[in-house]
Amino acid sequence: MRIAYYAPLKSPDHPVPSGDRQMARMLKAALELAGNTVELASEFRSFSANPTVESHAAALAEAEHEIARLSALWETGKKPDLWFCYHPYYKAPDLIGPRLSARFAIPYVTAEASYSARRNIGTWAENQARLADTVKSAALNICFTARDRDGLAEIAPQGRFEMLPPFIEVSAFAAPPTGSDPSKLIAVGMMRPGDKMESYRMLARALEMLPHLPWRLSVVGDGACRAEVEAEFSRIAPVRIELLGERRPAEVPNLLRGAGIYVWPGCGEAYGLAYLEAQAAGLPVVAQHIAGVPEVVRDGITGLLTPADDIAALAGAIERLLTNETESLELGAAARRFVFEERSLEAAAKRLAMILPKVRA
């Protein structure tokens, strides 16, 4: 099929790296690997963290321009077979795809749409209502997690849903793991307010409980909260903490391979692609059993997941793997198999090749 691809939160060509941009790029690649022609329909970003009446009106006006532009293009005979929207939600609704799909009678598909009833306030309430209508009328809604599927099913019980587990491109991890340092911990996370900062706080408190063990932590990431992150780790001996800052994506696989355990609490994680990358590198994961983390880490098989908000349990899981190298290596080997066999770009392409023909029914 010829697919018009759109990501209202962050285009795959956006200059700022993030998990959303990474998944937008990989999903586009998976669609292409599945045999489709995929064209980026629009760079329009509808995202607004704190919308005002004025900013919302401006977004709607810009959306009208995009609808007019694409309508003119499609009327010349370049109409796609399908509109594919990645990650519409209350802060980044699709303001153009549903209208175009209806006007040109083409199927509309969402991927990783999410709905939260507690966001039905102010301008967001309008976006929520728009999203609910979109999900109900979509030819197909592709969900990455059971959590998202269940949330959508509550507002659209007659909606059409299919599952596509989160995945990564594994080629950068093709080389077999070498002898890593079992006492070296590593974490990857942007240093920004909210859930990311809460994960850093929790990790620092957990590691403070382990002064009797010879561990060291490397942190990949940077951002507006770097000073706060440094303050959180200030009660730990500086020789144990290595803040590496932001690194190019191509550098991350080698950094992961040089470590022994991936540690990241995962507060509020939708799922976390970094968990899959760490497991592809052969690392066991220690995280919380929270949000979407269980969708990408198999508790007791590829890592250890601890109860939510239990700092002592998180510290205990880290200590368990630091003091049991055999278990750590076994979990790491299983983690690598899991990602390569079930969560690769190729596996996602095969799944999409099964899913997409259903929109023609």
C-alpha positions in Angstrom: 0.0 0.0 0.0 0.9 3.6 -0.4 0.8 5.1 3.1 0.5 8.7 4.2 2.4 8.7 7.5 2.0 11.3 10.2 3.3 11.8 13.7 1.6 14.9 15.4 3.7 14.8 18.5 7.1 14.7 16.8 8.0 14.1 13.2 10.5 11.3 12.4 12.6 14.2 10.9 12.4 16.4 14.0 15.9 17.6 15.0 15.5 16.9 18.8 16.1 13.2 19.7 13.6 11.4 22.0 12.0 8.1 22.4 9.0 9.3 20.4 11.1 10.3 17.5 13.0 7.0 17.6 9.8 5.0 17.5 8.3 7.2 14.8 11.3 6.5 12.7 11.3 2.7 13.4 7.6 2.4 12.8 8.0 4.0 9.4 10.9 1.6 8.7 8.9 -1.4 9.7 6.0 -0.3 7.5 8.5 -0.1 4.6 10.1 -3.4 5.4 6.6 -4.9 5.3 6.4 -3.9 1.6 4.6 -0.6 1.7 5.6 2.8 0.2 5.6 5.2 3.1 5.5 9.0 2.6 5.7 11.5 5.4 2.4 13.4 4.9 3.1 16.5 7.1 5.7 18.1 9.4 2.9 19.9 11.3 3.4 19.5 15.1 0.1 19.8 17.0 1.8 19.3 20.4 1.1 21.7 23.2 2.2 21.2 26.8 0.0 24.0 28.1 -2.5 25.2 25.5 -4.2 28.5 25.6 -7.3 29.6 23.7 -5.0 31.5 21.4 -2.5 28.7 20.8 -5.2 26.2 20.2 -6.8 28.5 17.6 -3.4 28.9 15.9 -3.0 25.2 15.7 -6.4 24.7 14.2 -5.6 27.4 11.6 -2.3 25.7 10.7 -4.1 22.4 10.4 -6.6 24.0 7.9 -3.6 25.0 5.8 -2.2 21.5 5.8 -5.6 20.0 4.9 -5.9 22.4 2.0 -2.3 21.6 0.8 -2.7 17.9 0.9 -6.2 18.0 -0.6 -4.8 19.9 -3.6 -2.0 17.4 -3.9 -4.3 14.4 -3.7 -6.7 15.7 -6.1 -4.0 15.5 -8.8 -4.1 11.8 -8.5 -1.6 11.2 -5.6 -4.1 10.0 -3.1 -2.7 7.4 -0.7 -4.3 4.1 0.1 -4.1 4.7 3.9 -3.5 7.4 6.5 -1.3 6.1 9.3 -1.1 8.3 12.5 1.5 7.5 15.1 0.8 8.5 18.7 -2.2 10.8 18.8 -3.1 11.8 22.3 -4.6 14.8 24.3 -1.4 16.9 24.0 -0.9 16.1 20.3 -4.2 15.3 18.5 -4.3 14.5 14.8 -6.1 17.6 13.4 -5.7 16.8 9.8 -5.9 13.0 9.1 -9.5 12.3 10.1 -10.8 15.1 7.9 -8.7 14.0 4.9 -9.5 10.3 5.3 -13.3 11.1 5.3 -13.0 13.5 2.3 -11.0 11.1 0.2 -12.6 7.8 1.5 -9.3 6.2 2.6 -8.9 4.1 5.7 -7.6 5.8 8.9 -5.2 3.9 11.2 -3.8 4.9 14.6 -0.7 3.5 16.3 -0.1 4.0 20.0 -3.1 6.3 20.5 -3.7 6.8 24.2 -6.6 8.2 26.2 -6.7 9.3 29.8 -10.1 10.3 31.2 -8.5 12.6 33.9 -7.3 14.9 31.1 -10.9 16.0 30.2 -10.2 19.6 31.3 -10.1 22.9 29.5 -8.8 22.8 25.9 -7.6 19.3 26.4 -11.2 18.2 26.8 -11.8 19.2 23.2 -8.8 17.2 22.1 -10.0 14.2 24.1 -13.4 14.3 22.4 -11.7 14.5 19.0 -9.4 11.6 19.9 -12.4 9.5 21.1 -14.2 10.1 17.8 -11.0 9.2 15.9 -10.5 5.9 17.7 -14.2 4.9 17.3 -14.2 5.6 13.5 -10.7 4.3 12.7 -10.4 1.3 10.4 -7.8 0.0 12.9 -6.1 1.0 16.1 -2.7 -0.6 16.6 -1.8 -0.7 20.3 1.7 -1.2 21.8 0.6 -2.1 25.3 -2.4 -3.8 26.9 -2.7 -0.7 29.1 -3.3 1.6 26.1 -5.7 -0.9 24.4 -7.8 -1.2 27.6 -8.0 2.6 27.9 -9.1 2.9 24.3 -11.6 0.1 24.6 -13.3 1.9 27.4 -14.2 4.9 25.2 -14.6 2.9 22.0 -15.9 -0.6 22.9 -16.8 -1.3 19.2 -13.4 -0.1 18.0 -11.0 -2.3 16.1 -7.8 -3.1 17.9 -4.6 -5.1 17.1 -1.5 -5.5 19.2 2.1 -4.6 18.0 4.6 -5.0 20.8 7.3 -2.3 21.2 10.4 -3.1 19.1 13.8 -1.8 18.2 16.3 -2.0 15.3 18.8 -4.7 16.6 21.5 -4.4 13.9 23.6 -2.2 16.2 23.7 -5.0 18.8 24.5 -7.8 16.4 28.0 -8.3 17.7 27.9 -10.9 20.6 28.4 -9.4 24.0 32.0 -9.3 25.3 33.1 -9.7 28.8 31.4 -6.8 30.6 32.0 -5.6 34.1 29.4 -7.3 36.3 29.7 -4.5 38.9 29.1 -1.7 36.4 25.5 -0.3 36.4 24.2 1.8 33.6 21.1 4.0 33.1 19.9 6.0 30.1 17.4 8.8 30.6 16.7 12.4 29.7 17.2 14.8 32.6 13.8 16.6 32.5 11.1 17.4 35.1 8.4 14.9 35.9 8.7 11.1 35.6 12.3 11.1 34.4 13.4 13.2 37.4 11.4 10.9 39.8 13.3 7.9 38.4 16.6 9.6 39.0 15.6 10.4 42.6 14.5 6.9 43.3 17.6 5.4 41.7 19.8 7.6 43.8 18.0 6.7 47.0 18.2 3.0 46.2 22.0 3.1 45.5 22.6 4.9 48.8 21.5 1.7 50.5 24.3 -0.3 48.8 27.5 1.3 50.1 28.9 -2.2 51.1 29.0 -3.4 47.5 31.6 -2.4 44.8 29.3 -1.0 42.2 29.8 2.0 39.8 27.0 3.8 37.8 27.3 5.3 34.4 24.4 7.6 33.3 23.7 8.5 29.7 21.5 11.6 29.4 21.3 15.3 29.8 18.8 18.1 30.1 17.3 20.9 32.0 17.4 19.0 35.3 21.1 18.0 35.2 21.9 20.1 38.3 19.1 18.4 40.2 20.3 15.0 39.1 23.8 15.9 40.3 22.3 17.0 43.6 20.4 13.7 44.0 23.6 11.7 43.6 25.7 14.1 45.7 25.4 11.9 48.8 27.2 9.0 47.0 30.9 9.0 46.7 31.8 10.8 43.4 34.1 8.0 42.3 31.0 5.8 42.0 29.0 8.1 39.7 29.9 8.9 36.1 27.6 11.3 34.3 28.3 10.9 30.6 25.9 13.5 29.3 24.0 13.2 26.0 25.6 10.7 23.6 24.9 10.1 19.9 22.7 7.0 19.4 25.5 5.2 17.6 27.6 5.4 20.8 25.0 3.9 23.1 25.3 0.2 22.1 29.0 0.1 23.1 28.3 1.9 26.4 25.6 -0.7 27.2 27.9 -3.6 26.2 30.5 -2.4 28.6 28.1 -2.6 31.6 26.7 -5.5 33.6 23.2 -4.4 34.8 20.7 -1.9 33.4 19.0 0.1 36.3 16.2 2.5 35.7 13.1 2.7 37.9 10.8 3.6 35.0 8.4 6.0 36.8 5.5 6.6 34.4 7.2 4.9 31.4 4.9 4.2 28.5 7.2 1.2 27.9 10.8 2.5 27.4 12.8 1.6 24.3 16.0 2.0 26.3 15.0 -1.2 28.2 14.9 -3.1 24.9 18.2 -1.7 23.8 19.8 -2.7 27.1 18.4 -6.2 26.8 19.6 -6.5 23.2 23.1 -5.7 24.5 22.8 -8.7 26.9 22.0 -6.8 30.1 19.5 -7.9 32.7 17.2 -5.1 33.8 16.2 -3.9 37.3 13.1 -1.7 37.2 9.7 -1.2 38.8 6.7 -3.3 37.9 4.9 -0.1 36.8 3.1 1.5 33.9 4.3 0.0 30.6 7.6 -1.5 31.9 6.2 -5.1 32.0 5.5 -4.8 28.3 9.2 -4.8 27.5 10.8 -6.6 30.5 9.9 -10.1 31.5 10.0 -10.3 35.3 12.2 -13.2 36.5 13.2 -14.0 32.9 15.0 -11.0 31.4 15.2 -8.9 34.5 13.8 -8.1 38.0 10.7 -5.9 38.4 10.0 -4.6 41.9 6.8 -3.2 43.5 6.0 0.4 42.6 7.4 3.1 44.9 9.4 0.6 46.9 12.9 2.0 47.1 14.2 -0.8 49.4 12.9 -3.5 47.0 14.6 -1.7 44.1 17.9 -1.7 46.1 17.4 -5.3 47.0 17.0 -6.4 43.3 20.2 -4.5 42.4 22.0 -6.2 45.3 20.7 -9.6 44.2 22.2 -9.3 40.8 25.4 -7.7 42.0 26.0 -10.6 44.3 24.8 -13.4 42.0 26.8 -13.1 38.8 25.4 -16.5 37.4 21.8 -15.3 37.7 22.8 -11.9 36.2 24.4 -13.6 33.2 21.5 -15.9 32.7 18.9 -13.1 32.7 21.1 -11.1 30.4 21.4 -14.0 27.9 17.6 -14.5 28.0 17.1 -10.8 27.5 19.1 -10.7 24.4 17.2 -13.7 22.9 13.9 -12.1 23.8 14.7 -8.9 21.9 16.3 -10.5 18.9 13.6 -13.1 18.5 10.5 -11.2 19.4 11.1 -7.4 19.5 13.2 -6.7 16.4 12.3 -4.5 13.4 11.9 -7.6 11.4 9.4 -9.1 13.8 7.5 -5.9 13.8 7.4 -5.8 10.0 6.0 -9.4 9.9 3.3 -8.4 12.4 2.4 -5.3 10.4 2.2 -7.4 7.2 -0.5 -9.5 9.0 -2.3 -6.5 10.5 -2.6 -3.9 7.7 -4.5 -6.0 5.2 -7.4 -6.1 7.7 -8.1 -2.4 7.1 -9.4 -3.3 3.6 -12.1 -5.6 5.0 
